[in-house]
Amino acid sequence: MGQLPPADLMWLGKSLHHVGDQGAALAALAQRLAPGGAIALLEGGLNARSLPRDIGFGKPGLQSRLEAVDEEWFAGMRASLPGTKDVVEDWPALLGAAGLRHVATRSFLLDVPAPLPREVRAHLVDELARRREMHEELLGADELATIDRLLDPSDPGGLLLRPDAFLLLAQTVHVAVKDREQG
């Protein structure tokens, strides 16, 4: 990175959490900013929801249980990273600690109500299939059977055909600027 010219803008989209020492990474990136340059960091927000709590089969609350498994997986992933340092994920504070100023945060809501277009349904199927594959060993047989039914393209209760599927999520972006006086 040292051979690249200083950047006016760096976009970090859901990537920083894959670095063991997030604070050191932000500090190093801040050094590569041109004076007056900005970092835009997409981290945090709210997980996507796409189904009612009770979907008519399986145990109610599947999405809440999947979120718990996501958190367990995420904690394991973070712990396994080289040089991992536990840090409060206060992104504005981490940006400030990296020497950046004028920190601002904004969340963006995506709300696609039922009935969903086919493209959005296909996205939900892809995401659920990815989560099933990632968490297969962390999920019980009942959850796997419910997920398999949701993934079945011919099942009226599946994501491709059910009338009550929706998409609701929030993404949070944190922006900070390197002072013009910093070099």
Secondary structure, 3 states (H helix, E strand, C coil): CCCCCCEEEEEEECCHHHCCCHHHHHHHHHHCEEEEEEEEEEEEEEEEECCCCCCCCCCCCHHHHHHHHHHHHHHHHHHHCCCCCCCCCCHHHHHHHCCCEEEEEEEEEEEECCCCCHHHHHHHHHHHHHHHHHHCCCCCHHHHHHHHHHHCCCCCCCCCCCCCCCEEEEEEEEEEECCCCCC
